Amino acid sequence: MPRCVITRRVHFSAAHRLWNPSFSDAENAGVFGVCNNPNYHGHNYDLDISVEGEIDPATGYVMDVQRLKQIATECVVSHLDHKNLNVDVPWFAGLNPTAENIAVVCWRVLQPAVRPATLKRIRLWETDRNYVDYDGT
């Protein structure tokens, strides 16, 4: 059977502060700049979730995109939307909530949920100009 990759984009808004507790205040400010604001700052994130699989001859789908949206909403958006990632989300306890780490956490949560399709790539847009790609490696 032919294989395709489908992608669904979901959106969430969240606050975070980038900092390393082992750095001095000056080091944190130097490394993380405005993202080190002690009062946090926010982003309107877009998350592209790409899954791959064989096209089902009965439906013509790799996966129903509405099902993929539902999975993304239940597994990721409901946990991150309008949250302070440093304070409200246990996934980031001891983990600096950079875009890179957010993408990896999303992958770990979504990978088992999309089966029998295969999670192919996560693209997390932190801004209109900055994104992170993660493919599980």
VENWODA-V32373 format. One record per pair of residues at least 12 apart in sequence whose ideal C-beta (glycine too) atoms are under 8 Angstrom apart, sorted by sequence separation. I is the first residue (numbers start at 0). J is the second residue. D is the distance in Angstrom with one decimal. If there is no record, write none. Layout:
# VENWODA-V32373
i->I j->J d->D
i->I j->J d->D
This chain:
# VENWODA-V32373
i->50 j->62 d->5.6
i->78 j->90 d->7.2
i->84 j->96 d->4.0
i->106 j->118 d->6.6
i->109 j->121 d->7.3
i->120 j->132 d->6.0
i->121 j->133 d->4.7
i->18 j->31 d->6.2
i->91 j->104 d->7.3
i->120 j->133 d->7.1
i->121 j->134 d->7.6
i->17 j->31 d->4.1
i->90 j->104 d->4.9
i->120 j->134 d->5.0
i->106 j->121 d->5.1
i->119 j->134 d->6.9
i->105 j->121 d->5.4
i->17 j->34 d->4.2
i->18 j->35 d->5.4
i->50 j->67 d->6.5
i->84 j->101 d->7.3
i->118 j->135 d->6.7
i->16 j->34 d->7.2
i->17 j->35 d->5.8
i->90 j->108 d->7.8
i->105 j->123 d->6.8
i->15 j->34 d->7.8
i->16 j->35 d->6.5
i->48 j->67 d->6.4
i->102 j->121 d->5.0
i->16 j->36 d->6.3
i->102 j->122 d->7.9
i->16 j->37 d->6.7
i->102 j->123 d->4.4
i->16 j->38 d->8.0
i->79 j->101 d->7.8
i->101 j->123 d->5.8
i->16 j->39 d->4.8
i->48 j->71 d->5.6
i->15 j->39 d->6.3
i->16 j->40 d->7.3
i->14 j->39 d->4.3
i->15 j->40 d->7.3
i->46 j->71 d->7.0
i->98 j->123 d->5.5
i->110 j->135 d->7.0
i->14 j->40 d->6.4
i->15 j->41 d->7.7
i->14 j->41 d->4.3
i->15 j->42 d->7.6
i->98 j->125 d->4.4
i->106 j->133 d->5.5
i->13 j->41 d->6.5
i->14 j->42 d->7.9
i->105 j->133 d->8.0
i->12 j->41 d->6.2
i->13 j->42 d->6.5
i->46 j->75 d->6.7
i->102 j->131 d->4.6
i->106 j->135 d->5.8
i->12 j->42 d->7.1
i->46 j->76 d->8.0
i->75 j->105 d->5.3
i->78 j->108 d->7.9
i->101 j->131 d->7.7
i->102 j->132 d->7.6
i->103 j->133 d->5.8
i->12 j->43 d->5.0
i->13 j->44 d->6.5
i->98 j->129 d->6.9
i->102 j->133 d->4.2
i->12 j->44 d->7.0
i->98 j->130 d->7.5
i->99 j->131 d->5.3
i->10 j->43 d->6.9
i->11 j->44 d->5.3
i->75 j->108 d->6.0
i->98 j->131 d->4.5
i->10 j->44 d->6.9
i->74 j->108 d->4.9
i->75 j->109 d->6.6
i->99 j->133 d->7.5
i->10 j->45 d->5.4
i->11 j->46 d->7.1
i->44 j->79 d->7.7
i->74 j->109 d->5.7
i->9 j->45 d->7.4
i->10 j->46 d->7.4
i->8 j->45 d->5.5
i->9 j->46 d->5.2
i->8 j->46 d->6.9
i->71 j->109 d->7.0
i->74 j->112 d->5.1
i->8 j->47 d->5.0
i->9 j->48 d->7.0
i->70 j->109 d->6.9
i->73 j->112 d->7.9
i->7 j->47 d->7.5
i->8 j->48 d->7.7
i->6 j->47 d->5.3
i->7 j->48 d->5.3
i->6 j->48 d->6.6
i->70 j->112 d->4.9
i->6 j->49 d->4.3
i->70 j->113 d->6.2
i->5 j->49 d->7.0
i->6 j->50 d->7.9
i->39 j->83 d->6.0
i->4 j->49 d->5.3
i->5 j->50 d->6.0
i->4 j->50 d->7.0
i->5 j->51 d->8.0
i->39 j->85 d->7.0
i->67 j->113 d->7.0
i->4 j->51 d->4.6
i->3 j->51 d->7.1
i->2 j->51 d->6.1
i->3 j->52 d->7.5
i->2 j->52 d->6.5
i->2 j->53 d->5.4
i->3 j->54 d->6.0
i->62 j->113 d->6.9
i->1 j->53 d->7.1
i->2 j->54 d->7.3
i->0 j->53 d->4.0
i->1 j->54 d->5.2
i->0 j->54 d->5.8
i->62 j->116 d->4.6
i->5 j->60 d->7.9
i->61 j->116 d->5.9
i->0 j->56 d->6.9
i->5 j->61 d->5.1
i->4 j->61 d->7.5
i->5 j->62 d->6.4
i->7 j->64 d->5.3
i->44 j->101 d->7.5
i->48 j->105 d->7.9
i->3 j->61 d->5.1
i->2 j->61 d->7.6
i->5 j->64 d->6.2
i->9 j->68 d->6.7
i->46 j->105 d->6.2
i->7 j->67 d->4.4
i->7 j->68 d->5.4
i->48 j->109 d->6.2
i->5 j->67 d->7.1
i->9 j->71 d->4.5
i->9 j->72 d->6.7
i->50 j->113 d->5.0
i->52 j->115 d->6.7
i->7 j->71 d->6.3
i->11 j->75 d->7.4
i->52 j->116 d->4.0
i->11 j->76 d->4.9
i->48 j->113 d->7.8
i->51 j->116 d->6.5
i->52 j->117 d->6.1
i->9 j->75 d->7.0
i->10 j->76 d->7.6
i->13 j->79 d->5.2
i->50 j->116 d->4.0
i->51 j->117 d->4.9
i->9 j->76 d->5.5
i->13 j->80 d->6.8
i->50 j->117 d->6.4
i->11 j->79 d->4.8
i->12 j->80 d->6.2
i->13 j->81 d->7.0
i->14 j->82 d->7.5
i->15 j->83 d->7.0
i->50 j->118 d->5.8
i->51 j->119 d->4.3
i->11 j->80 d->3.9
i->12 j->81 d->5.8
i->13 j->82 d->5.3
i->14 j->83 d->4.6
i->15 j->84 d->4.2
i->16 j->85 d->5.4
i->49 j->118 d->7.6
i->50 j->119 d->5.9
i->11 j->81 d->7.7
i->13 j->83 d->7.3
i->14 j->84 d->6.9
i->15 j->85 d->5.7
i->48 j->118 d->7.4
i->49 j->119 d->4.4
i->13 j->84 d->5.3
i->14 j->85 d->7.9
i->49 j->120 d->4.4
i->49 j->121 d->7.6
i->47 j->120 d->7.6
i->48 j->121 d->6.3
i->49 j->122 d->7.5
i->47 j->121 d->7.2
i->46 j->121 d->6.8
i->47 j->122 d->4.0
i->15 j->91 d->7.9
i->19 j->95 d->6.4
i->46 j->122 d->7.4
i->47 j->123 d->7.8
i->18 j->95 d->7.0
i->46 j->123 d->5.4
i->47 j->124 d->7.4
i->17 j->95 d->5.9
i->45 j->123 d->7.6
i->46 j->124 d->7.4
i->17 j->96 d->7.2
i->44 j->123 d->6.2
i->45 j->124 d->4.0
i->16 j->96 d->8.0
i->17 j->97 d->6.0
i->44 j->124 d->6.3
i->15 j->96 d->4.3
i->44 j->125 d->6.2
i->42 j->125 d->5.3
i->42 j->126 d->6.8
i->4 j->119 d->5.3
i->4 j->120 d->7.9
